[in-house]
Structure formats: structure tokens, C-alpha cells
Amino acid sequence: MKLIVNIDDLGLTEKVNESVVACFKVGVVQSTTIMINQPATDHAIALIKQGLVPNVGLHLTLTSGKPILDPSLVPDLVDSDGYFLKQDKVLASEVLSFDQAYSEFKAQYDKAINAGIKLTHIDSHHFAAVFPPYKAAFIAFANETGIPVRRVDHVVSGCEGLKVLTTDAFSARFYADGVTLERLQALILEFSTQIPNGTLELMSHTTLAGDTLLPTLSRYVDMRVDEFNILTSQELKDWLEVNKIECIGFDSI
């Protein structure tokens, strides 16, 4: 089986960015996705330009920070202060503007491309792009860009209409209580039995110890350090080799 471990949230903080660089050096992680509207986005772009983060996708962001477009152009997507609606508000919405969502997706994509990033794939922060109010717009946008995406059936079943490449399976279980070496190994073995010749994507979130900015931006903090320690461990790297799990990025699917 082939395994993509994708670190979400590149650009969130400098410590997050530095953890991604360190993970790439070890080699288990060969994929990450950048948030284009966060405090450390420019720092992340600088690291990418230095060649320290070779495989980068776009982490479309719809529930954190402000849009790239002027908030007045995407009123359905923002609150009265111009910030993106929180996750619960999006989930509670039956319909949000297809055109506004598509336009913001394109604005974030264009900003990444104009920064010189050769994007390998697309996914979304908090899975927001595949929540029911946004899913149709995301599929249309993904098909237009033509590059691979994270599976769109994690929140709501079905990949109907999606014409671009994706992995055979995706799991979000390497998170919170699932963040132990033993549980990660069990998860990988479970999928290697189901799809021995397929590709599995695992979502990850990492940072380094002492990230004082992160608690102001995310409720998921301490476990990111645990994820980092597991993904950079020689024990995991050796185990993957013994079990013939090949680590790749989205550029290889």
C-alpha cells in the first residue's frame, strides 16, 4: 500500500511551519497543505521558495480568519465583522452562495499560484469545502483546476461529479485520542488489508513545543507536538519499511 501523510495548516504559525520542514526531512511526511490567509503564510511561502517544503497543496480556508476577497463580495460567507463563519454556523446553513464560494476558492488558489507555489492538490480546513453548503462549488472548482483533491466523501458520502484524481481512501483517525504510535500502526494495517494495492491519505497536524501563538488560533494544540514526535520517529519509519508501506505525496498519484 502507498501512504500519504498530509500535514494540514501550513502557514498557521511559524512553529507549525518549522515542524513541517522537520517532518519532510525525516521522510514519512511528503505532503502538506498551506492556508493562504493566516499569520505565518508569508513565512511558509519563504520556506517553500527555499525548497524546504517540496510538495504543497492548498488548504482552502472558510472557517478561520478573513477571506482573500473583500468581505463585501462574499457576504454569505462572513459574519458582521468580515470574518469567515465558524464551523457550526456553516454546518447549520442549508445553502450558501455557490458563486461566492467558488469566487473565494479561486481567489485563494490564485494567491497561492501568484506566490509561485506549484500546487500538488487541494483540501480544506475543518473539511468546510465539503460541508453540504459548499460541496457542489468545491467539486466544480476542483474539476476546473484539474489537480488532485482530498476525497469529498468524508463528511457526506459520495464523490459524484468529481472528475479529478483522489486517493482510494482517507482517514481522519490520526487525531486526538488516535495519536499514539500503536493506534497509527493499527490504522495503517487495517487499510493495507483493505486496499493492499491502493493509496491511503492520513490527515495530520503538527507543531513544535513552545508554540505560544497556536492557542490563540486553534483548540487543538498539545497533541500536535505528539503527532510531530510520532511522525519523526525512527521507530515509525523502520516499521513502515518492514511492512512495505511506501510513503508518497500527491504528486505521485
C-alpha positions in Angstrom: 0.0 0.0 0.0 1.0 3.6 -0.6 0.6 6.1 2.2 0.2 9.9 2.0 0.5 11.6 5.4 -0.6 15.2 4.7 0.1 17.9 7.3 -2.7 20.4 7.3 -2.4 24.0 8.4 1.0 25.1 6.9 1.0 28.8 7.4 -0.9 28.9 10.7 2.2 29.7 12.8 6.0 29.7 12.3 6.3 26.8 14.7 3.8 24.8 12.6 5.8 25.7 9.5 9.1 24.6 11.1 7.6 21.3 12.2 6.5 20.6 8.6 10.1 21.2 7.4 11.4 18.8 10.0 8.9 16.2 9.1 9.8 16.4 5.4 13.5 15.8 6.3 12.6 12.5 8.0 10.7 11.4 5.0 7.5 9.8 6.3 5.6 13.0 5.5 5.8 14.0 1.9 2.7 16.2 1.6 1.3 19.4 3.2 -1.4 22.0 2.5 -1.0 25.7 3.0 -3.5 28.1 4.5 -3.2 31.3 2.4 -4.8 33.7 4.9 -3.0 33.1 8.2 -0.4 34.9 10.4 2.5 32.7 9.1 1.5 32.3 5.5 4.4 34.6 4.2 6.8 32.6 6.4 5.6 29.4 4.8 5.9 30.8 1.3 9.5 31.7 2.1 10.3 28.2 3.2 8.7 26.8 0.1 10.8 29.1 -2.1 13.9 27.8 -0.3 13.0 24.3 -1.3 12.4 23.1 2.2 8.8 22.1 1.6 8.7 20.5 -1.8 5.2 19.1 -2.1 2.5 21.7 -1.2 -1.2 21.7 -1.8 -3.9 24.4 -1.0 -5.8 24.1 2.4 -8.9 26.1 1.4 -9.9 28.1 4.4 -13.6 29.0 5.0 -13.9 28.9 8.8 -10.8 30.8 10.1 -9.7 34.3 9.5 -10.9 36.6 6.8 -11.5 35.9 3.1 -9.0 36.9 0.4 -11.8 38.7 -1.4 -13.2 41.8 0.1 -15.9 40.6 2.6 -18.5 42.7 0.9 -18.1 40.4 -2.2 -18.8 37.3 -0.1 -21.4 38.4 2.4 -22.9 34.9 2.8 -19.6 33.5 3.9 -18.7 36.0 6.6 -20.1 37.5 9.9 -20.8 41.1 10.6 -17.1 41.8 11.3 -16.0 40.3 8.0 -14.6 37.1 9.4 -15.5 33.7 8.0 -18.5 32.0 9.6 -17.4 29.4 12.2 -17.8 25.7 11.6 -21.1 25.4 13.5 -22.6 28.2 11.5 -21.6 26.7 8.2 -23.0 23.3 9.2 -26.3 24.9 10.2 -26.7 26.6 6.9 -28.7 24.8 4.3 -27.5 26.9 1.4 -24.6 29.3 1.0 -23.9 31.2 -2.3 -22.4 28.8 -4.9 -20.9 31.8 -6.8 -19.5 33.5 -3.7 -17.9 30.2 -2.5 -16.4 29.5 -6.0 -15.1 33.0 -6.2 -13.3 32.8 -2.8 -11.9 29.3 -3.7 -10.5 30.8 -6.9 -9.1 33.9 -5.0 -7.2 31.6 -2.5 -6.0 29.4 -5.4 -4.8 32.4 -7.4 -3.0 33.9 -4.4 -1.0 30.6 -4.0 -0.2 30.4 -7.7 0.8 34.0 -7.8 3.1 33.4 -4.9 5.0 30.9 -7.0 3.7 27.7 -5.4 3.2 24.7 -7.7 0.2 23.2 -6.0 0.0 19.4 -5.9 -3.6 19.1 -4.7 -6.4 20.8 -2.7 -8.2 20.1 0.6 -10.0 22.3 3.1 -9.6 23.4 6.7 -12.2 21.8 9.0 -13.5 19.9 5.9 -15.6 23.0 5.3 -15.4 22.9 1.5 -17.2 19.5 1.5 -19.9 20.5 4.0 -23.3 20.4 2.2 -23.5 24.2 1.6 -20.1 24.2 -0.1 -19.7 20.8 -1.7 -21.1 21.5 -5.1 -19.0 24.6 -5.5 -15.9 22.8 -4.4 -16.4 19.9 -6.8 -16.9 22.3 -9.7 -13.8 24.3 -8.6 -11.7 21.1 -8.3 -12.8 20.0 -11.7 -11.9 23.3 -13.2 -8.4 23.3 -11.7 -7.8 19.8 -12.7 -5.4 18.8 -9.9 -6.0 16.0 -7.3 -8.1 16.6 -4.2 -8.7 15.0 -0.8 -11.7 12.8 -1.0 -15.0 14.6 -0.8 -17.0 11.8 0.9 -15.6 12.2 4.5 -18.4 14.4 5.8 -21.2 13.5 3.4 -21.0 10.2 1.4 -20.5 10.3 -2.4 -17.9 11.6 -4.8 -20.4 12.1 -7.6 -19.3 14.7 -10.2 -15.7 14.7 -9.1 -13.5 14.3 -12.2 -10.0 14.7 -10.7 -7.7 12.2 -9.0 -8.0 11.4 -5.4 -6.8 8.6 -3.1 -8.5 5.3 -2.7 -9.2 6.0 0.9 -8.9 8.8 3.5 -8.9 8.7 7.3 -9.0 11.4 9.9 -8.4 9.0 12.8 -4.8 10.0 13.4 -6.1 12.8 15.6 -6.8 13.4 19.3 -7.2 10.0 21.0 -5.9 8.3 17.9 -2.5 9.9 18.3 -0.3 7.1 19.6 2.2 5.0 17.6 0.3 1.8 18.3 -3.1 3.2 17.1 -1.4 4.7 14.0 0.2 1.4 13.2 -3.1 -0.4 13.6 -4.9 2.1 11.4 -2.4 1.7 8.6 -2.5 -2.1 8.8 -6.3 -2.0 8.7 -6.2 -0.1 5.4 -3.3 -2.1 4.0 -5.5 -5.2 4.3 -8.5 -3.5 2.6 -6.5 -1.8 -0.2 -3.2 -3.6 -0.5 -2.5 -2.0 -3.9 -4.2 1.3 -3.2 -3.3 4.7 -1.7 -4.4 5.9 1.7 -4.3 9.5 2.9 -4.0 10.3 6.6 -4.6 13.8 7.9 -2.1 15.2 10.4 -1.5 18.4 12.3 2.0 19.2 13.8 3.8 21.9 15.6 6.9 22.2 17.8 6.9 22.7 21.5 6.6 26.2 22.7 4.2 27.5 20.1 2.6 30.4 22.0 0.7 31.7 19.1 -1.2 28.5 18.3 -3.6 28.5 21.3 -5.0 31.8 20.0 -5.8 30.3 16.7 -6.7 26.6 17.4 -8.2 24.5 20.2 -6.0 21.6 19.0 -2.6 22.4 20.4 -0.7 19.9 22.6 -1.5 16.8 20.5 0.2 18.5 17.5 3.5 18.1 19.3 2.7 14.4 19.9 1.9 13.9 16.2 5.2 15.6 15.3 7.1 13.3 17.6 5.5 10.2 16.1 5.9 11.2 12.5 9.6 12.0 13.0 10.4 8.8 15.0 12.8 6.3 13.6 10.6 3.6 15.0 7.7 4.5 12.7 10.0 4.9 9.7 11.5 1.5 10.3 8.1 -0.1 10.9 6.7 1.3 7.6 9.7 -0.1 5.7 9.3 -3.6 7.3 5.6 -3.6 6.4 6.3 -2.4 2.9 4.3 0.8 3.2 5.5 3.3 0.6 5.3 6.9 1.7 4.5 9.3 -1.2 3.0 12.7 -1.9 0.0 13.8 -4.0 2.4 14.4 -6.8 2.8 10.7 -7.2 -0.9 9.6 -7.5 
